[in-house]
Amino acid sequence: MAGMSDETAVPGPAPARSNLWLESRYRKLRRGLPQTIFYCPRCKGDRRRRRGCPQCDGFGKLTRESVQELIGRRLVPQMQAKEGRFHGAGREDIDVLMLGQGRPFVFEVLGARNPNVDLEALREDIVARAEGAIELAPFVRVDRPRVVYWKETHFDKVYRAEVVVDAPVAAARIAAAAAFDGVITQRTPQRVAHRRADLARERAVRVLGLQPLADDRLELKVLCQHGTYVKEWISGDEQRSAPSLADLLGVGARCDVLDVLEIMTDGVEGPRLAPRESSQPAARGDA
């Protein structure tokens, strides 16, 4: 046929795949958002087992999205990658906000065919589509050892909590608790004891501020060593944490609202605890 070439076009080879690591920090501004995918504990998200699962109604997860998914849903397709893996420097509970300069993380991109995307445009797109749930610091390309660094390096953390008390607290008790700067002993909290070994750990805690908000409510700011279970330190967790804030106040107390105000990484200004030598295992989680 006129105009047709006798030669058949031969497609070129597919672009080579590569792995890369992107470092950033996230601020989590919405409660109820887990850091990583929150698979259903009953069916584990398995495609076959989740059908008819009474706990997740076949969804496979207990939340629709996570920080990991908000990032990966845009990043992995844009880079034409096979998979993305999220590596955080610790994690906060699902109901805890991550404020301040944010929590460091590395997003590992596996098998990317389009690695040279505009990272700033991608970051802006992720944040815009998250609709206020998260904010991200600019992505920086790093090497794989940064994953190990953030996983194995421990940092002090500053928290803000709203504490509900069972009875009014005397001003002298509040002042004494506000001056606490010492070491506590924590056993594995009851809420996680079913999946973690029951161990006793010593942790350093310094109260930075404690003031009344109402007759039954206090605002607490506290600096804690890595691995401190803050909620349980406030309540005492039936004497599994001692001395607890409840012990110091002399009344029953519980954490109603908790925020991570800052992770005291290198370059972040703020208070630090004195270095302590400890051979005890670190607890997972922040709160």
C-alpha positions as MATLAB code, in Angstrom:
seq = 'MAGMSDETAVPGPAPARSNLWLESRYRKLRRGLPQTIFYCPRCKGDRRRRRGCPQCDGFGKLTRESVQELIGRRLVPQMQAKEGRFHGAGREDIDVLMLGQGRPFVFEVLGARNPNVDLEALREDIVARAEGAIELAPFVRVDRPRVVYWKETHFDKVYRAEVVVDAPVAAARIAAAAAFDGVITQRTPQRVAHRRADLARERAVRVLGLQPLADDRLELKVLCQHGTYVKEWISGDEQRSAPSLADLLGVGARCDVLDVLEIMTDGVEGPRLAPRESSQPAARGDA';
ca = [
       0.000    0.000    0.000;
       1.285    3.462   -0.903;
       2.906    5.305    1.945;
       3.659    2.132    3.912;
       7.247    1.251    4.699;
       8.487   -2.249    4.038;
      10.339   -2.106    7.339;
       8.589   -3.134   10.567;
       9.312   -0.899   13.541;
      11.144   -2.766   16.288;
      10.537   -1.498   19.814;
      13.634   -0.608   21.768;
      14.598   -2.313   25.000;
      12.572   -1.452   28.102;
      14.275    0.999   30.457;
      16.397   -0.694   33.076;
      14.953   -0.919   36.568;
      16.751    0.573   39.545;
      16.303    0.811   43.291;
      16.524    4.080   45.173;
      15.974    5.496   48.648;
      14.237    8.796   49.382;
      14.576   10.427   52.795;
      12.118   12.939   54.217;
      10.141   13.779   57.350;
       6.387   13.585   57.768;
       4.096   15.579   60.015;
       0.894   13.690   60.792;
      -1.972   16.116   61.319;
      -4.949   13.761   61.464;
      -5.747   11.316   64.245;
      -6.777    7.804   63.303;
      -4.062    7.576   60.643;
      -1.478    4.802   61.136;
       2.069    5.168   59.908;
       2.032    1.954   57.854;
      -0.706   -0.255   56.428;
      -2.979   -1.427   59.254;
      -3.840   -4.931   58.125;
      -6.756   -6.727   59.751;
      -5.314   -8.896   62.567;
      -7.763  -11.684   61.730;
      -7.357  -12.180   57.977;
      -3.992  -10.372   57.677;
      -5.220   -8.747   54.460;
      -4.904  -11.995   52.506;
      -7.070  -11.850   49.369;
      -8.688  -15.209   49.970;
      -8.976  -15.073   53.755;
     -10.446  -11.578   53.846;
     -13.576  -12.634   51.952;
     -16.321  -12.638   54.526;
     -13.949  -11.643   57.340;
     -16.242  -10.399   60.144;
     -13.618   -8.041   61.575;
     -12.859   -5.992   58.450;
     -15.914   -6.843   56.287;
     -13.633   -8.117   53.551;
     -11.577   -4.908   53.339;
      -8.383   -6.538   54.600;
      -7.399   -3.434   56.577;
      -8.748   -1.601   59.615;
      -8.120    1.863   58.144;
      -8.601    3.060   54.599;
      -5.232    4.771   54.396;
      -1.915    5.295   56.182;
       1.059    7.631   55.882;
       2.764    4.907   53.853;
      -0.135    4.652   51.423;
      -0.634    8.400   51.037;
       2.971    8.593   49.856;
       3.231    5.331   47.945;
       0.038    5.735   45.913;
       1.592    8.635   44.053;
       5.295    7.892   44.277;
       5.357    4.258   43.106;
       3.294    4.801   39.905;
       5.159    8.012   39.040;
       8.454    6.146   39.171;
       6.981    3.122   37.381;
       8.281    0.990   40.234;
       7.422   -2.537   41.285;
       7.056   -1.797   44.976;
       7.633    0.768   47.711;
       8.699    0.119   51.303;
       8.360    2.530   54.194;
      11.087    2.724   56.870;
      10.286    5.087   59.732;
      12.455    6.245   62.622;
      10.049    4.715   65.122;
       6.315    5.293   64.988;
       3.549    7.006   66.908;
       0.239    5.408   67.882;
      -2.646    5.734   65.450;
      -4.393    8.348   67.636;
      -1.253   10.460   68.180;
      -0.267   13.471   66.066;
       3.331   13.903   64.845;
       4.162   17.603   64.937;
       7.326   19.726   65.113;
       9.800   19.099   62.332;
       8.283   15.678   61.716;
       9.388   12.068   61.929;
      12.285   11.006   59.673;
      11.711    8.177   57.245;
      13.178    6.572   54.159;
      10.905    5.427   51.340;
      12.576    2.565   49.484;
      11.605    2.336   45.816;
      12.142   -1.062   44.204;
      12.450   -1.614   40.475;
      11.885    1.966   39.269;
      11.867    2.466   35.496;
      11.405    6.221   35.810;
      13.614    7.219   38.762;
      14.412   10.750   37.583;
      11.085   12.377   38.370;
      10.760   15.909   39.712;
      10.835   15.120   43.444;
       9.562   18.529   44.536;
       6.578   18.380   42.189;
       5.894   14.842   43.409;
       6.052   15.947   47.054;
       3.631   18.804   46.410;
       1.234   16.423   44.657;
       1.331   13.940   47.560;
       0.637   16.662   50.138;
      -2.177   18.194   48.081;
      -3.922   14.844   47.621;
      -3.554   14.044   51.338;
      -5.970   16.923   52.036;
      -4.391   18.054   55.275;
      -3.606   14.624   56.709;
       0.167   14.902   56.320;
       2.916   17.325   55.407;
       6.302   16.293   53.985;
       9.766   17.806   54.017;
      11.543   17.814   50.629;
      12.734   14.399   49.461;
      16.478   13.778   49.445;
      18.106   10.890   47.588;
      20.181    8.832   50.020;
      21.989    5.507   50.131;
      20.623    2.320   51.664;
      22.595    2.646   54.973;
      20.289    5.528   55.947;
      17.547    2.946   56.547;
      19.742    1.241   59.143;
      20.673    4.586   60.698;
      17.086    5.619   61.328;
      16.071    2.151   62.494;
      18.926    1.715   64.978;
      19.632    5.244   66.277;
      17.640    6.295   69.337;
      16.464    9.828   70.062;
      14.767   11.598   72.955;
      11.232   12.829   72.260;
       9.086   15.687   73.521;
       5.358   15.092   74.005;
       2.313   17.155   74.839;
      -0.569   15.421   76.606;
      -3.947   16.381   77.976;
      -4.363   14.450   81.205;
      -7.725   13.731   82.821;
      -7.578   13.345   86.610;
     -10.105   11.663   88.898;
     -10.150   14.492   91.435;
      -8.821   18.038   91.834;
      -5.097   18.122   92.510;
      -3.486   20.368   95.087;
      -1.172   23.043   93.745;
       1.717   21.645   95.778;
       1.254   18.226   94.169;
       1.220   19.759   90.691;
       4.390   21.720   91.467;
       6.158   18.601   92.752;
       5.151   16.583   89.676;
       6.252   19.451   87.418;
       9.748   19.166   88.887;
      10.124   15.439   88.216;
      13.362   14.528   86.430;
      14.340   10.938   86.990;
      14.211    7.295   86.023;
      11.084    5.170   85.882;
      10.623    1.430   85.511;
       8.124    0.174   82.953;
       6.890   -3.312   82.303;
       5.463   -4.078   78.878;
       2.016   -2.400   78.837;
      -1.069   -4.535   79.134;
      -2.352   -3.300   75.779;
       0.594   -4.871   73.919;
       1.524   -7.701   76.291;
      -0.305  -10.226   74.079;
       2.231   -9.703   71.295;
       5.418   -8.608   73.092;
       7.559  -10.148   75.808;
       6.798   -8.982   79.329;
      10.011   -7.127   80.171;
      10.920   -4.448   82.696;
      12.849   -1.452   81.356;
      14.259    1.683   82.917;
      13.545    4.932   81.105;
      14.520    8.540   81.809;
      11.687   11.096   82.017;
      11.776   14.862   82.578;
       8.635   16.928   83.013;
       8.987   20.195   81.079;
       5.658   21.688   82.064;
       2.468   20.825   83.947;
      -0.452   23.181   84.384;
      -4.225   22.992   84.946;
      -6.582   23.372   81.993;
      -9.746   22.696   84.028;
     -10.697   21.114   87.360;
     -10.305   17.643   85.894;
      -7.722   18.267   83.180;
      -4.000   19.117   83.046;
      -1.643   19.946   80.198;
       1.638   18.040   80.347;
       4.834   18.550   78.377;
       7.433   15.877   78.920;
      10.828   14.820   77.562;
      11.293   11.052   77.407;
      13.974    8.580   76.532;
      13.339    6.447   73.440;
      10.967    3.554   74.016;
       8.984    5.210   76.817;
       5.305    4.286   76.900;
       3.940    7.742   77.655;
       0.282    6.829   78.073;
       1.164    4.139   80.591;
       3.566    6.425   82.444;
       0.705    8.878   82.922;
      -1.774    6.311   84.286;
       0.647    3.874   85.899;
      -0.961    0.972   84.001;
      -1.917   -0.736   87.270;
       1.553   -0.187   88.738;
       3.361   -1.529   85.669;
       4.929    1.946   85.315;
       6.422    3.477   88.440;
       6.681    6.110   89.590;
       3.893    7.292   87.303;
       2.403   10.746   86.890;
      -0.651    9.450   88.751;
       1.636    8.493   91.656;
       3.204   11.951   91.667;
      -0.204   13.674   91.606;
      -1.749   11.366   94.177;
      -4.910   10.813   92.101;
      -5.960    8.566   89.244;
      -4.929    9.952   85.856;
      -5.195    8.963   82.205;
      -3.975   10.334   78.898;
      -6.830   11.752   76.830;
      -4.877   13.439   74.017;
      -1.253   12.896   73.012;
       0.989   14.625   70.473;
       4.653   14.146   69.610;
       5.983   17.703   69.637;
       9.513   16.870   68.504;
      11.987   14.075   67.879;
      15.347   15.333   69.093;
      17.464   14.289   66.147;
      20.786   15.923   65.274;
      20.210   19.492   64.169;
      16.935   19.906   66.074;
      17.213   22.453   68.872;
      15.715   21.691   72.249;
      16.223   19.845   75.549;
      18.094   16.566   75.810;
      18.336   13.962   78.528;
      21.718   13.063   79.961;
      23.215   10.036   78.164;
      22.549    6.776   79.992;
      24.242    3.442   79.526;
      21.674    0.665   79.256;
      21.807   -2.920   78.080;
      18.052   -3.248   78.258;
      16.140   -3.767   74.990;
      14.372   -0.804   73.488;
      10.586   -0.842   73.404;
       8.858   -0.437   70.076;
       6.596    2.521   69.554;
       6.446    5.927   71.151;
       3.239    6.069   73.063;
];
